[in-house]
Structures are given as C-alpha cells and as structure tokens.
C-alpha cells in the first residue's frame, strides 16, 4: 500500500510501527518529515508537503498512539 501526504492516519500507523517509543508531540517536524519520507511505502513527492499536512499527521499519530 502506497502512502501519500493526504493519508495522515495511514502514515501515523506506519510511524507508530517504526517509532513506537516516540511521543509524537515531541518530534520536530523536520525529523517527522525525514521519518515519513524514509518509510518503505511512502510514494509521494517528499517536497510536496505543507506544515498543515505535517500537523495533520502529528495529530493522527497522537490520536492513534493514545487512543
């Protein structure tokens, strides 16, 4: 399954699996961007992201990790 910037919940699930010990609210956006673009299933333009999309991923990650 390919991951795209418009898939915040799917990206969040992948980040939970690859970085289970991380508090998503403590991860800088620059680090989160790096981790996302390094995901094996990430298939989008690495530069095609906005701060709002990173925030959406961060909130989805937080919700999924604490839900």
C-alpha positions as CSV (number, residue, x, y, z in Angstrom):
1,X,0.0,0.0,0.0
2,X,1.4,3.3,-1.0
3,X,1.5,6.3,1.4
4,X,0.8,9.8,0.3
5,X,0.7,13.1,2.2
6,X,-3.1,13.1,2.1
7,X,-3.1,9.9,4.2
8,X,-2.4,11.2,7.7
9,X,-3.9,8.2,9.5
10,X,-2.1,5.6,7.4
11,X,1.2,7.5,7.8
12,X,0.5,7.7,11.6
13,X,0.1,3.9,11.7
14,X,3.4,3.4,9.9
15,X,5.1,5.8,12.3
16,X,3.7,4.0,15.3
17,X,5.2,0.8,14.0
18,X,8.6,2.2,13.1
19,X,8.9,4.5,16.1
20,X,6.7,3.1,18.9
21,X,8.7,4.7,21.7
22,X,8.2,8.2,20.4
23,X,5.8,10.8,21.7
24,X,4.5,12.4,18.5
25,X,4.2,15.8,20.2
26,X,7.9,15.8,21.0
27,X,9.1,15.0,17.4
28,X,10.2,18.1,15.4
29,X,8.5,18.5,12.0
30,X,12.0,18.2,10.3
31,X,12.5,14.8,12.0
32,X,9.0,13.7,11.2
33,X,9.4,14.6,7.6
34,X,12.6,12.6,7.4
35,X,10.9,9.6,9.0
36,X,7.9,9.8,6.7
37,X,9.9,10.0,3.5
38,X,12.1,7.1,4.7
39,X,9.0,4.8,5.1
40,X,9.2,1.9,2.7
41,X,5.7,2.5,1.4
42,X,6.0,6.3,1.1
43,X,5.3,7.1,-2.6
44,X,4.7,10.8,-2.8
45,X,6.8,13.9,-3.6
46,X,9.0,14.5,-0.5
47,X,8.8,18.2,-1.1
48,X,5.1,18.3,-1.7
49,X,4.1,18.8,1.9
50,X,2.9,21.8,3.9
51,X,3.1,22.5,7.6
52,X,-0.7,21.8,7.8
53,X,-0.2,18.3,6.4
54,X,2.6,17.6,8.9
55,X,0.3,18.8,11.7
56,X,-2.4,16.5,10.4
57,X,0.0,13.6,10.6
58,X,1.2,14.6,14.0
59,X,-2.4,14.8,15.4
60,X,-3.4,11.5,13.8
61,X,-0.2,9.9,15.2
62,X,-1.1,11.3,18.7
63,X,-4.7,10.1,18.5
64,X,-3.7,6.6,17.3
65,X,-0.9,6.3,19.9
66,X,-3.1,7.4,22.8
67,X,-6.5,6.2,21.6
